[in-house]
Structures are given as structure tokens and as C-alpha cells.
Amino acid sequence: MADEIKFSIDGKDVTAKPGQTVLQAALDAGIYIPYLCYYPEMKPYGACRACIVDTEAGGRKMTTASCTLPAAEDMEVTTNSESVVGLRQGIIELLMSEHPHGCLTCHRIELCGPQDICQRHVAVTDRCTICPKNERCELKDTVRMLELDLRTPLNYHRRNLPVHTDDPFYDRDYNLCIVCARCVRVCEEVRFDTALTLTSRSGVALVGTAHGTSLLESGCEFCGACIDVCPTGALVERDYKWEKAQTQVSTVCTNCPVGCEMVAEVNRFDKVIRFRGDLSGEANRGQACFKGKFAYDYPNHRDRLKSAYTREDGLLKKIETDEAISAISAALKKFKPEEVAVIASPRGSNEDNYVAGKLARTALDTNNVDSGLNTVPEVFETMQARLGSTGATNPIWDLESAKCVVVIGGNPTEEQNVLAVPIKKAARAGAKIVVVDSRETELTRYATEWVQVLPGTEHIFLAGLSRVIADESLENRQSGSDASHDEDELKQSLWDFDPGKVAEACGVDENRLRQAARMYAESGPAAVVFGVDTVGVENRKDLTDSVINLVLQCGNIGVQGGGVYPLYAGANTAGSWDVGCAPGALPGGRSIASKTDRADLGAWSGSLPDSEGSTITQIFEKMRSGDIKAAVVMADGMDAAHEAYGDVASALASLEFLAVSSVFDSAWTASASVVIPAATYAEQDSTVTNLERRVQRVRQAAARKHNESAGWELLSALGRELGASGFEFGSSEEVFEEIRSVVPAYAGITYERLSDKSIQAPCASDEDAGTPILHAGGDSAEMPEFTEIEFEVKAPPAPESLTLLPGRVLHQPERDMSVVRRGDMNYAEREEVVHLNQADAKKAKIKAGDRVRIVGEEGAELVAGVAQIDMPHAGYVAATELFAGVASALQDSSDPDPSPSVPGLALRSVNLVKARARRKTEVAAD
């Protein structure tokens, strides 16, 4: 490359990329220079000075930190001269004067254990063997590399700071901190949260919380990034704090559709003891969320199911897995195809869910098959039909290149956490952020424009944006698509979407509608991130069509920084659609309604059912009505309290036969006829597909200890027992090979190729590197077309009862809060604000400042606080809580697998109750 910079390090020729520092170029070249404050993805800082080197360039010599020194042409760098080594040793000795180091320079370090008596009489608090990060401490590695003398000239001065063990998930011991500021910088520069900061104590710089004394009041999202970058034991996970890893396995988190690539640390007892983001992971770049970082260890729980069992006359009987499969087969043969349903796990791999779809169609002759969290099929069907894929058109990290991001009806900072990181990065770089949501979410704090539309009018608002863009001639087909042939039809269908009428229907100011349209059309490459949290089933297709029309209208398809990003639940919901585990969908985007598509599945023998089948929501409805009488449920990752399922207990109790594969006994197994233990992500090799179409390897990290079965193993055995052919799979790789044969988008993807890196589908051949951006190049023959708008500009009817618009943010410094201590833990408390509409307040005889309670239909109190009369929409009441409450609830949860049940921000019907006025004695007591 012409722009490459050539120089030498210790006499070795090195090539650097433009903008790289000497340290970065050295690491790329495999040359080790000690460092403690530098970390990938963060700006050079130069705090520790451990990376000093001698340099000579243009006749000028100097000694400087290599982490801040830009590489220069013909520069000569020396890393190991006598002067550099001596200076580096002196710097580390200064660091150790405020860090326990009795073991760091001792020749007996390899011989001592934590319970041995120190032969040098070093104090217990000065020993490495009692540090939770012993043997994974970067400071220790650096000291060993520098070969410091046994005795250092500087005495250790312990800071005597309290160890913070009272916040959720991890401990902070600043006595071990070397003030490299990595944790502060990763929070600020990578996560954009500023929960941690540098503070001063008696003139000494230390790390502390940016607000108050607890992470709960500082706006921490508990992503764990600070723990992963800490070079010492100052920040460590509380669970398995003292455990040492024997092996490390690269795998994928299965708690959400982002598909964060993680490194699982496994101890000598074959337990996954830590999860940390993989810096080489293309989906997450080393980042994680509170679920991925701290809710990974359910495979280790002692309450896991160990053997299959049946329920006969109310009594449980332990049986072998083969017996359980035979019992399931015998029972299912008694029912008609339309009376049977198969529900696949939302954590299920591509292999699991492919076999589930194949079993349903070829062995059970039913289309009642779906993934457990496929609750937005209207979105997937529309995306598949118009864009050729159910996933996002662009990579997740393309969002950081966007000049404008429109976020509609979703809460990605919690539900798809890492996807929100590049959005926040784009906002920091000056991108316009438009949030279209009636709820207050974390991204509203970053929004250039927060438009609180009336729930259920999001699709109308987007059509209004398209009308404004058309009226003001702001279209830009920069992708090269010649779409004029159908753009005229789009404009014609937008005729009724007068901006004034749209604004009135949506309950917003017309100027804000026009301003949002101009931001999207004029900023440059712009992306749309959309969910359906506030959108009814009847409007989801219209919303998806409106999103795609808007993106096409401004040329934001097929370009970096543009595109469409659907938000949904379930780690592998998109993969389930790809492999045909959805009603009406066959592998590879084929339709069950098409005779041609049905005949094109060479790997599937026999005729296929031609009934439409039932979605996951319809399956539960038909269970309750008695239309579905038998079911096979793969329950890993399914929350029985999910609002889309309705009353799960009554649905399952209505069945005549129920077989469940589960990790734990739960509401799913309470009335099951047959239960089989399920293998978790940690105990199988498989693949999943994330929301950006990235196919990834899930690698086995721990051995199965009992009689657990992977989903594909159980369902394949059931298919064979039912007498169907095509289920003779010996490994997950064999299943994937068959997937490749029937899913053209996966044809070029193999386990061997995935061992090196993940691949974004479609990937048509072994030579194909994948498709990061769909429709790149703007080939008009392949570009999607506009769809005419067929819905009306009409506000939805007012809700029959008050509807709660729940909000949640990390931090609201403008409002008072307090941290209270219960037992050994901190909890955040504050008086909430309940936002009411003037008409609703008048009807309930409530004035601003009155104390009110929001009560669910079942009678439970949801929110209590002070009334504020500022809600723009009648029939709705809003309240915003702090994320700290979710973190504390997850920390305290007794659920062995709490991640699936973390509460979202679903709208719900509520009652408003005026609370009695507080007595003076109560106020004084506070």
C-alpha cells in the first residue's frame, strides 16, 4: 500500500498503517513492548509510561511513550537498550509503591500457595496469592518480564481504602488500582456512559464513581467492560471470584440476537466461570451487556435436570432418554397433524431449529411449528419478501458511520445492548439521532429529536416523513438504483398523507415532523433501527413497509452507514427463519404455499403439509381453545410470563400430551407428560445467526455431566422413532451440511470456515467472503422496489382503559435519588414522577403534585409517585424508572436462569389511584 509507513524496531523492518502508533505497529508485527494503560479500541493515553522506547528520526533522538508516538517513515526504535530497561524498571517500581508487590519480585512465586506461610514474612495483604486476579494479572506479567530485583528501593504504602462489595455483580478494591484509567476510558470512550471517573483523595488521583458513591446512582449499565480491561485485581466479578481458569473457549452469547462473541473461561471442574467479550469478535468488538457478562452461568446450577422423567397419574417416574423418546413418539401418533405443535427454543441453534422444522413437516405432517420468541412474524415476512433477508441489511458497527439514525419503537440499549453502542458513538461524533417512541428510553438522552408519537401511529409518522421528503424534493438515490418507475406510484399513494393531517393523527407538532424528515434526508448516510414494542399486530407490516420505502427513497440501501435494522427477541430467531422453523416458511426463504418451493427441497422426502400453520402466539391460543392437543416444547430461554403467550399455565394444562426439553423444572414442565434434560450453549457445538445475518460458531466449553441432549439430537431421535427418513444425523456438523444444501444463503459456509471467523450470509460458495451489506453496488435489477401505501391517516381509537408507557434510563442527574442499604447490598430509591394527560387527571380529580399509584389489572402496584400533568396523549400515563432497579433485581433473583425474564418495556393496561396525603410525621421520618 502506498500509504504504509516503513520503519524499524530493534533492527527489524516494520510496516505501520496511517495513524498507528509505534506500540500498535509493534504489536501487529509480533514485537512485545510492555504496557499497562494502552488497550485496543481506546485512545492513546500515556499514563503508565511502561511502554517507553528510544527513537531516532531525522537526526533527532528522544525517549518517549510508544503508545502515544505516531509511527514515522524511517524512524528507528529501540525497545531494549540499557537506558530504556533501567528507566522502565524505575517506572514499574514507582507503580508498585502503591500496589501490593511482596510476591511480584519473589523467586518463590511459583512454589507458594495461598495458604503457605511466607518464608520472607511478607504481610498477607501484600501477597499476590490472595489476589482474585492472580495468574491473570497484567502487572504481574509485566514485572516478571522486566526481571526486577527481589527487593525494591520503595516501600509499599497501602491506601487502606474500603473494598466495595455492595453494588451488583462485581467488587471494586481500589487498593489494587494502579490508576491506569482504563476503566474510566472504556466507560467514556467505548461505552459512552461516564459511570466511572478519576477522583482526588488528599491530592492523590484515584478511580471512583462519577456521581455519588454507588454504581447504582452513577448510571452504570453493568456491561462489565471495565472489568475486562482492568490490568490488576481492582475490578473483579463477584461470582467465581477466586476461581482460576484452566481453558478458554471462543463461543457466542445466546441471550439476545446481537450474538456477541465471547471467551468462556472454564475451570478444572469443567464449569464456565467467566464470560468476557472477545476483542476479535466482529459482532461485538469485545463488548457485552449485563446479561451476557453476568447471566451466563446457568449451566453450572445445581438444580439442573439430570434425567428424563414421565408423569403418570400425578407421580413422577425417572426413565432413560430412549424410553422417553419412545413414549413421546407413541403419544404423538394418536393425534391428527393439525392437533400437534412443535415449539423450538429461542436459544436453539440453526441445527436444532432446522431439525425441528423438518420433524414437524416430514414426520408429523404439521405446519404448527415456530421459534419460541418469533413474536413479530409480520416484520420477518415483509423483510424477507422485499429485501431477501430477515436480518439487518448492514453490519451492526456500520451504525457508527451513520450521519443520522432513526430509532422507532425499540429499546436497544437493553434488549440488544451492544447494537446501541455504535449508535451512541455516532451521536458523539455529531450524527443526528431521531427517536420515535412514546416511552422515555436511554437513547432519548442522546436524541437530537425525540418525537413522542401516539402509540400505534408509528407507521403513519414514517409515511409522513416520506411525504415531506417528496414534497421538498429531498430524495437521493445515491445507491445507483433507477427506481423512478415505481417511485411515482409511491408518491401517488402518499397524496393523502398531508403533513398537517399526519401530525394531528400522531399527536405531534407538524414542525417536528418536517424537521425529522430533513434530518434523515439531508444528513448523509442514514440508518433506521425499528422495533414493534409500541406497535399493534395489525400495523407491523405497514410499519416495516414504511421503513423500507423511506430507506429506498433516500438511497440508504446498499451503502455504508445506511440500511435497515429490525429489533426483535430471541438469540436465533432470524436463523430459525432461514432454516425453515417458522409457520409458512421453508428453508432458504421458500414459502410453504408455493408448490415449486416445496418441490425444491431435495433433502426432505415425502409430501409436505399445505396448511398455513400457526404462529407462536396462535399456538398458545389454540392450546387454550382445544384445537391443539399435543405439543413438543424446547423450553430453554423461554419465559412463561411473556406477554405474547397469554396464560401459559391454562394453555399447557389444556393439552392432552406435552413433552418438554428443559434445562430446569419450571412452569413449562409443571404439567408435562414427558420431560428430557436439555444441553445448554456450553455443552454443544453448533451455529447461530445473529440480527446482522452473521453465522457464528457456538463451541462446546464443558462436558455434559448427566443425560442432557442437544435439541437436534433429541428431535432427530424422535424423527427416527416416528419412522421418518432423513434423521440419521451423527453430529451437528452433519446437520449443518444438510442446511447448506437447502439454504442457498448458507451454501458457502462450513464449520471449517467458521473456525476462523464468522461469515455474513448470503455466502453462495466456498470462495465467497459473505455479504456485509445487502444490495451494495446499487444494481437496479436486484434493488428492492417501493410498495404503495395502503393504510389511512387515522389515529387509533383511544384505549378503553389507561395504558402505561413505561420508560427506563441509566441516569437522571436532574432528579434526586438516594442509595439505601439492605443487608449487604445497595439499592437505589427515588420518588417517581407519573406523567398524566390533562383530561385524564381531571377525570380522576388529580392535580399536579398529588401522590398517585399506578396499579396493574391484577391489582399489583407498578409505580407510585407524584403526578405531573404533561402527557400529550389522552388515555396514556407514563413513568420512567432507573435501570438500577433492574440490575438489583437480577442480582437478587433466585431464578437459576434469570435472563429471559428480565422485564421489558411493554405497554399494559393499568388503573390510576389517588394516594392519600402523607402525614407530617411520615415526612419527618423520611
Salt bridges, closest charged atoms under 4 A:
GLU98 OE1 - ARG159 NH2 3.36
GLU110 OE2 - ARG144 NH2 3.29
GLU135 OE2 - LYS140 NZ 2.85
GLU135 OE2 - ARG144 NH2 3.68
GLU138 OE2 - ARG182 NH1 2.89
ASP166 OD2 - ARG821 NH1 2.85
ASP167 OD2 - ARG172 NH2 3.06
ASP171 OD1 - ARG238 NE 2.72
ASP171 OD2 - LYS241 NZ 3.00
GLU188 OE2 - ARG428 NH1 2.86
ASP193 OD1 - LYS424 NZ 3.12
GLU221 OE2 - ARG191 NH2 3.18
GLU221 OE2 - LYS424 NZ 3.61
ASP228 OD1 - LYS293 NZ 2.52
GLU237 OE2 - LYS293 NZ 2.99
GLU265 OE1 - ARG274 NE 2.78
GLU265 OE2 - ARG276 NE 2.86
GLU282 OE1 - ARG694 NH1 3.56
GLU282 OE2 - LYS757 NZ 3.64
ASP303 OD2 - HIS301 ND1 3.79
GLU378 OE1 - ARG540 NH1 3.80
GLU400 OE2 - ARG285 NH1 2.97
GLU400 OE1 - LYS425 NZ 2.94
GLU414 OE1 - ARG808 NH2 2.73
ASP437 OD2 - ARG439 NH2 2.87
GLU442 OE2 - ARG445 NH1 2.41
GLU449 OE2 - ARG512 NE 2.73
ASP471 OD2 - ARG467 NE 2.85
GLU472 OE2 - ARG514 NH1 3.36
GLU472 OE2 - ARG518 NH2 2.89
GLU475 OE2 - LYS491 NZ 3.30
ASP486 OD1 - HIS485 NE2 3.86
GLU487 OE1 - ARG477 NH1 2.39
GLU510 OE2 - ARG514 NE 3.05
ASP533 OD2 - ARG439 NH2 3.31
ASP545 OD1 - ARG386 NH1 3.01
ASP545 OD2 - LYS541 NZ 2.71
ASP600 OD2 - ARG590 NH2 3.11
ASP636 OD1 - ARG347 NH1 2.84
GLU683 OE2 - ARG304 NH1 2.45
ASP685 OD1 - ARG697 NH2 3.87
GLU692 OE2 - ARG694 NE 2.64
GLU708 OE2 - ARG304 NH2 3.88
GLU713 OE1 - ARG704 NH1 2.71
GLU737 OE1 - ARG740 NH1 2.89
GLU738 OE2 - LYS358 NZ 2.64
ASP766 OD1 - ARG740 NH2 3.56
GLU785 OE2 - HIS485 NE2 3.74
GLU829 OE2 - ARG822 NH2 2.47
GLU831 OE2 - ARG851 NH1 2.24
GLU832 OE1 - ARG815 NH2 3.46
GLU832 OE1 - ARG830 NE 3.25
ASP850 OD2 - LYS914 NZ 3.54
GLU858 OE2 - ARG908 NH2 3.27
GLU861 OE1 - ARG853 NE 2.62
ASP870 OD1 - HIS835 ND1 2.86
GLU881 OE2 - ARG808 NH1 2.69
ASP897 OD2 - ARG347 NH1 2.65
GLU922 OE2 - ARG916 NH2 2.96
ASP926 OD2 - ARG918 NH2 2.00
